[in-house]
Amino acid sequence: MRRKSKRNKGKTSNRLVFRDSNSKAISWLHKRGFKQILLRTHCRHKDFVYATKFHKYLSTDYWNRWDGMCFDSNGYLWFIQIKTSGFPKDSDILDWLDGKKGIRALSIHFKPKTDTRFYYNL
């Protein structure tokens, strides 16, 4: 049996907020030449992430950080983070990027205005 999602008093449901911000993000990405946008669904089903031989954890997003992935016009893979409540700490993203090569990341924030942050680890 499915649980009913809780609604905020007089406000739209979280699911509608996610859908709205995702559609804004897709439109923003397409206008800037990003293609093949893949967004992860936020649902109760989680995936195992096998971090090491001895450690695994459950994840709803990619590595519990990224909402999706896409390619730019030059063919580079970008990880996407879509936010409505504020930007995450830059140090958290840079720590995740540490030790990885050729990774590009983008954080998009939609409230109260559209703002972006780009991260590179070339």
ROSE-4610 file (N, C-alpha, C; in Angstrom, 1 decimal, always signed):
// ROSE-4610
residu = [M/M/M/R/R/R/R/R/R/K/K/K/S/S/S/K/K/K/R/R/R/N/N/N/K/K/K/G/G/G/K/K/K/T/T/T/S/S/S/N/N/N/R/R/R/L/L/L/V/V/V/F/F/F/R/R/R/D/D/D/S/S/S/N/N/N/S/S/S/K/K/K/A/A/A/I/I/I/S/S/S/W/W/W/L/L/L/H/H/H/K/K/K/R/R/R/G/G/G/F/F/F/K/K/K/Q/Q/Q/I/I/I/L/L/L/L/L/L/R/R/R/T/T/T/H/H/H/C/C/C/R/R/R/H/H/H/K/K/K/D/D/D/F/F/F/V/V/V/Y/Y/Y/A/A/A/T/T/T/K/K/K/F/F/F/H/H/H/K/K/K/Y/Y/Y/L/L/L/S/S/S/T/T/T/D/D/D/Y/Y/Y/W/W/W/N/N/N/R/R/R/W/W/W/D/D/D/G/G/G/M/M/M/C/C/C/F/F/F/D/D/D/S/S/S/N/N/N/G/G/G/Y/Y/Y/L/L/L/W/W/W/F/F/F/I/I/I/Q/Q/Q/I/I/I/K/K/K/T/T/T/S/S/S/G/G/G/F/F/F/P/P/P/K/K/K/D/D/D/S/S/S/D/D/D/I/I/I/L/L/L/D/D/D/W/W/W/L/L/L/D/D/D/G/G/G/K/K/K/K/K/K/G/G/G/I/I/I/R/R/R/A/A/A/L/L/L/S/S/S/I/I/I/H/H/H/F/F/F/K/K/K/P/P/P/K/K/K/T/T/T/D/D/D/T/T/T/R/R/R/F/F/F/Y/Y/Y/Y/Y/Y/N/N/N/L/L/L]
num = [1/1/1/2/2/2/3/3/3/4/4/4/5/5/5/6/6/6/7/7/7/8/8/8/9/9/9/10/10/10/11/11/11/12/12/12/13/13/13/14/14/14/15/15/15/16/16/16/17/17/17/18/18/18/19/19/19/20/20/20/21/21/21/22/22/22/23/23/23/24/24/24/25/25/25/26/26/26/27/27/27/28/28/28/29/29/29/30/30/30/31/31/31/32/32/32/33/33/33/34/34/34/35/35/35/36/36/36/37/37/37/38/38/38/39/39/39/40/40/40/41/41/41/42/42/42/43/43/43/44/44/44/45/45/45/46/46/46/47/47/47/48/48/48/49/49/49/50/50/50/51/51/51/52/52/52/53/53/53/54/54/54/55/55/55/56/56/56/57/57/57/58/58/58/59/59/59/60/60/60/61/61/61/62/62/62/63/63/63/64/64/64/65/65/65/66/66/66/67/67/67/68/68/68/69/69/69/70/70/70/71/71/71/72/72/72/73/73/73/74/74/74/75/75/75/76/76/76/77/77/77/78/78/78/79/79/79/80/80/80/81/81/81/82/82/82/83/83/83/84/84/84/85/85/85/86/86/86/87/87/87/88/88/88/89/89/89/90/90/90/91/91/91/92/92/92/93/93/93/94/94/94/95/95/95/96/96/96/97/97/97/98/98/98/99/99/99/100/100/100/101/101/101/102/102/102/103/103/103/104/104/104/105/105/105/106/106/106/107/107/107/108/108/108/109/109/109/110/110/110/111/111/111/112/112/112/113/113/113/114/114/114/115/115/115/116/116/116/117/117/117/118/118/118/119/119/119/120/120/120/121/121/121/122/122/122]
x = [+0.8/+0.0/+0.9/+0.6/+1.4/+1.0/+2.1/+1.8/+1.5/+0.6/+0.3/+1.4/+1.8/+2.8/+2.2/+3.0/+2.5/+2.6/+1.5/+1.5/+1.8/+2.5/+2.7/+1.4/+1.2/-0.1/-0.1/-1.1/-1.3/-0.2/+0.7/+1.8/+1.7/+2.5/+2.5/+3.2/+3.0/+3.6/+5.1/+5.9/+7.3/+7.5/+6.6/+6.7/+6.5/+5.6/+5.3/+6.5/+7.1/+8.2/+9.4/+9.6/+10.7/+10.4/+9.2/+8.9/+9.1/+8.7/+8.8/+10.3/+11.1/+12.5/+13.2/+12.8/+13.5/+13.1/+11.9/+11.6/+12.3/+12.4/+13.2/+14.7/+15.2/+16.6/+16.8/+15.9/+16.0/+16.0/+15.0/+15.0/+16.2/+16.8/+18.0/+19.2/+19.3/+20.4/+20.3/+19.1/+18.9/+19.3/+18.9/+19.2/+20.7/+21.5/+23.0/+23.7/+23.0/+23.7/+24.0/+23.4/+23.5/+22.5/+23.0/+22.1/+22.1/+21.2/+21.1/+21.0/+20.1/+19.9/+19.3/+19.9/+19.4/+19.2/+17.9/+17.6/+17.2/+17.7/+17.3/+16.0/+15.1/+13.9/+14.1/+13.4/+13.5/+12.3/+12.6/+11.5/+12.0/+11.2/+11.6/+12.5/+12.7/+13.7/+15.1/+16.0/+17.4/+18.3/+19.4/+20.4/+21.6/+22.3/+23.5/+24.6/+25.5/+26.7/+27.8/+28.6/+29.7/+31.0/+31.2/+32.3/+33.6/+33.7/+35.0/+34.6/+35.6/+35.3/+34.5/+34.7/+34.1/+33.0/+32.7/+31.7/+30.8/+29.5/+28.4/+27.4/+26.6/+25.6/+24.4/+23.3/+22.1/+22.1/+21.6/+21.6/+20.3/+19.7/+18.6/+19.0/+20.1/+20.7/+22.0/+22.7/+24.0/+24.9/+25.5/+26.4/+25.8/+24.5/+23.8/+24.1/+24.5/+24.8/+24.2/+24.2/+23.9/+22.5/+21.7/+20.3/+20.3/+21.4/+21.4/+22.8/+22.8/+24.0/+23.5/+24.5/+24.2/+25.6/+25.5/+26.6/+26.6/+27.7/+27.7/+28.0/+28.1/+28.2/+29.6/+30.6/+31.9/+32.0/+30.9/+30.9/+31.4/+31.6/+32.0/+30.8/+31.0/+30.0/+29.9/+28.8/+28.5/+27.6/+27.9/+27.0/+26.2/+24.9/+23.9/+23.4/+23.3/+22.7/+21.6/+20.4/+19.3/+18.8/+18.9/+18.5/+17.5/+16.6/+15.6/+15.8/+16.6/+16.7/+18.1/+18.9/+20.2/+21.3/+22.5/+23.6/+24.2/+24.8/+25.6/+26.9/+27.6/+29.0/+29.9/+30.7/+31.6/+32.6/+33.0/+34.0/+33.5/+32.2/+31.7/+31.8/+31.5/+31.6/+33.1/+33.9/+35.3/+36.0/+35.5/+36.0/+35.6/+34.4/+33.9/+34.7/+35.0/+35.8/+37.2/+37.8/+39.2/+39.5/+40.5/+41.0/+40.3/+39.4/+38.7/+39.2/+39.3/+39.9/+38.8/+38.8/+37.9/+36.5/+36.2/+34.8/+34.4/+33.2/+32.7/+31.3/+31.1/+29.8/+29.2/+27.9/+27.1/+26.0/+25.9/+24.8/+23.9/+22.6/+21.7/+20.7/+20.5/+19.7/+18.6/+17.3/+16.2/+15.4/+15.7/+14.9/+15.8/+15.6/+14.5/+14.8/+16.0/+16.3/+17.3/+17.4/+18.3/+19.8/+20.5/+21.9/+22.6/+23.9/+24.6/+26.0/+26.6/+28.0/+28.5/+29.7/+30.4/+31.6/+31.9/+33.0/+33.8/+35.1/+35.9/+37.0/+37.3/+38.4/+39.0/+39.9/+40.4/+41.7]
y = [-1.2/+0.0/+1.2/+2.2/+3.4/+4.4/+5.0/+6.1/+7.4/+8.1/+9.4/+10.4/+11.2/+12.2/+13.3/+13.8/+14.9/+16.2/+17.0/+18.3/+19.3/+20.3/+21.5/+22.3/+22.9/+23.7/+24.8/+24.7/+25.8/+25.9/+25.0/+25.0/+23.8/+23.8/+22.6/+21.5/+20.3/+19.1/+19.1/+18.3/+18.2/+17.6/+16.7/+16.0/+17.1/+18.0/+19.0/+20.0/+20.3/+21.2/+20.5/+19.2/+18.5/+18.5/+18.2/+18.2/+19.6/+20.6/+22.0/+22.4/+22.1/+22.4/+21.6/+20.3/+19.5/+20.0/+20.4/+20.9/+22.2/+23.1/+24.3/+24.0/+23.0/+22.6/+22.1/+21.2/+20.7/+21.8/+22.7/+23.8/+24.7/+24.9/+25.7/+25.0/+23.7/+22.9/+22.9/+22.7/+22.6/+24.0/+25.1/+26.4/+26.6/+25.9/+26.1/+25.0/+24.2/+23.2/+21.8/+21.6/+20.2/+19.3/+18.0/+17.0/+15.8/+14.9/+13.6/+13.7/+14.4/+14.7/+13.5/+12.9/+11.8/+12.2/+12.3/+12.6/+11.4/+11.3/+10.1/+10.4/+9.4/+9.5/+9.4/+10.3/+10.2/+9.4/+8.1/+7.3/+6.5/+5.6/+4.9/+3.7/+3.4/+2.3/+2.9/+2.2/+2.7/+1.7/+2.2/+1.3/+1.1/+0.0/-0.2/+0.4/+1.1/+1.7/+0.9/+0.2/-0.6/+0.3/+1.0/+2.0/+1.3/+0.2/-0.5/-2.0/-2.9/-4.3/-4.6/-3.8/-4.1/-3.1/-2.1/-1.1/-0.8/-0.9/-0.5/+0.3/+1.1/+1.9/+2.1/+2.5/+2.7/+4.2/+4.3/+5.7/+5.9/+7.1/+7.5/+8.3/+9.0/+9.8/+9.1/+9.6/+9.1/+9.5/+8.5/+8.7/+9.6/+9.6/+10.5/+12.0/+12.4/+13.8/+14.3/+13.5/+14.1/+13.6/+14.6/+14.3/+13.7/+13.9/+13.4/+13.6/+13.3/+13.5/+14.0/+14.6/+15.0/+15.2/+15.4/+15.7/+17.1/+17.8/+19.1/+19.0/+20.1/+20.1/+19.5/+19.5/+18.9/+17.4/+16.9/+15.4/+15.1/+16.1/+15.9/+15.5/+14.6/+14.2/+15.1/+15.6/+16.5/+15.8/+16.0/+15.6/+16.8/+16.6/+17.7/+17.6/+18.7/+18.8/+19.9/+19.6/+20.6/+20.9/+22.2/+22.5/+23.6/+23.6/+24.6/+25.3/+24.6/+25.1/+25.8/+25.9/+26.5/+25.7/+26.3/+25.5/+24.7/+23.5/+22.8/+23.4/+22.9/+23.5/+23.1/+24.1/+23.8/+22.7/+22.7/+21.8/+20.3/+20.1/+18.7/+18.2/+19.1/+18.7/+18.5/+19.4/+19.3/+18.1/+17.8/+16.5/+15.3/+15.3/+14.2/+14.1/+15.3/+15.3/+14.9/+15.0/+14.7/+13.3/+13.1/+11.8/+11.3/+12.0/+11.6/+12.6/+12.0/+12.8/+13.0/+14.2/+14.4/+14.6/+14.9/+15.0/+16.5/+16.8/+18.1/+18.1/+19.1/+19.1/+20.4/+20.4/+21.6/+21.6/+22.7/+22.8/+24.0/+23.7/+24.7/+25.0/+26.2/+26.6/+27.5/+27.3/+28.0/+28.9/+29.0/+29.9/+30.9/+32.2/+32.9/+33.2/+33.1/+33.3/+32.1/+32.0/+30.9/+31.3/+30.4/+30.7/+29.3/+29.4/+28.1/+28.2/+27.0/+26.9/+25.8/+26.0/+25.0/+24.5/+23.2/+22.5/+21.7/+21.8/+21.0/+20.3/+19.1/+18.3/+17.7/+18.4/+18.0/+17.2]
z = [+0.0/+0.0/+0.0/-0.9/-1.0/+0.1/+0.6/+1.7/+1.0/+1.6/+1.0/+1.4/+0.5/+0.7/+1.6/+2.5/+3.4/+2.6/+2.8/+2.2/+3.2/+2.7/+3.6/+3.7/+4.8/+4.9/+3.9/+3.0/+2.0/+0.9/+0.9/-0.1/-1.0/-2.0/-2.9/-2.3/-2.7/-2.2/-2.6/-1.9/-2.2/-3.6/-4.0/-5.3/-6.4/-6.3/-7.3/-7.3/-6.2/-6.2/-6.9/-6.7/-7.4/-8.9/-9.3/-10.7/-11.4/-10.7/-11.2/-11.3/-10.3/-10.4/-11.4/-11.6/-12.6/-14.0/-14.2/-15.6/-15.9/-14.9/-15.0/-15.3/-14.6/-14.9/-16.3/-16.7/-18.1/-19.1/-18.9/-19.9/-19.9/-18.7/-18.5/-19.2/-19.0/-19.6/-21.1/-21.6/-23.1/-23.7/-23.1/-23.7/-23.7/-22.9/-22.8/-23.5/-24.3/-25.1/-24.5/-23.3/-22.7/-23.4/-23.6/-24.2/-23.4/-23.8/-23.1/-21.6/-21.1/-19.7/-19.0/-18.0/-17.3/-15.8/-15.3/-14.0/-13.2/-12.0/-11.1/-10.5/-10.4/-9.7/-8.2/-7.5/-6.0/-5.6/-5.2/-4.7/-3.5/-3.0/-1.8/-2.1/-3.4/-3.7/-3.8/-3.1/-3.0/-3.7/-4.2/-4.8/-3.8/-3.9/-3.2/-3.9/-3.2/-3.7/-3.0/-3.8/-3.2/-3.2/-2.1/-2.0/-1.9/-1.2/-1.1/-1.0/-0.9/-0.8/+0.5/+1.5/+2.8/+3.2/+2.4/+2.8/+1.6/+1.9/+1.0/+1.7/+1.0/+1.6/+0.6/+1.1/+0.2/-0.3/-1.5/-2.1/-2.9/-2.7/-3.6/-4.8/-4.6/-5.7/-6.2/-7.2/-7.5/-6.4/-5.7/-4.6/-3.5/-3.4/-2.4/-2.6/-3.8/-4.1/-5.3/-6.4/-7.7/-8.2/-8.7/-9.1/-10.6/-11.3/-12.7/-13.3/-14.6/-15.4/-16.8/-17.5/-18.9/-19.6/-20.9/-21.7/-22.3/-22.4/-23.0/-24.5/-25.2/-26.6/-27.1/-26.1/-26.5/-26.1/-25.5/-25.2/-23.8/-22.9/-21.6/-20.7/-19.8/-18.9/-17.7/-17.3/-16.2/-15.2/-13.9/-12.9/-12.5/-12.3/-12.0/-10.6/-9.9/-8.6/-8.7/-8.5/-8.6/-7.2/-6.8/-5.4/-5.4/-4.4/-4.2/-2.8/-1.9/-0.6/-0.3/-1.3/-1.1/-1.6/-1.8/-2.3/-1.2/-1.6/-0.6/-0.4/+0.6/+0.9/-0.3/-0.8/-1.8/-1.4/-0.1/+0.4/+0.2/+0.4/+0.3/-1.2/-2.1/-3.5/-3.9/-3.5/-3.8/-3.2/-2.0/-1.3/-2.2/-2.7/-3.5/-4.8/-5.4/-6.6/-6.5/-5.3/-5.0/-5.4/-6.2/-6.6/-7.9/-8.4/-9.6/-10.7/-11.9/-13.0/-14.1/-14.7/-15.9/-15.5/-14.2/-13.8/-13.8/-14.2/-14.2/-13.5/-12.7/-11.9/-12.0/-11.8/-11.9/-10.9/-10.1/-9.1/-9.5/-9.6/-10.1/-8.9/-8.6/-7.5/-8.1/-7.7/-8.3/-7.5/-6.2/-5.4/-4.7/-4.7/-5.3/-6.8/-7.3/-8.7/-9.1/-10.4/-10.9/-10.7/-10.1/-9.9/-10.1/-10.5/-10.8/-10.2/-10.0/-9.6/-10.4/-11.0/-11.8/-11.0/-11.1/-10.5/-11.5/-11.5/-12.5/-11.8/-12.2/-11.8/-13.0/-13.7/-15.0/-14.9]
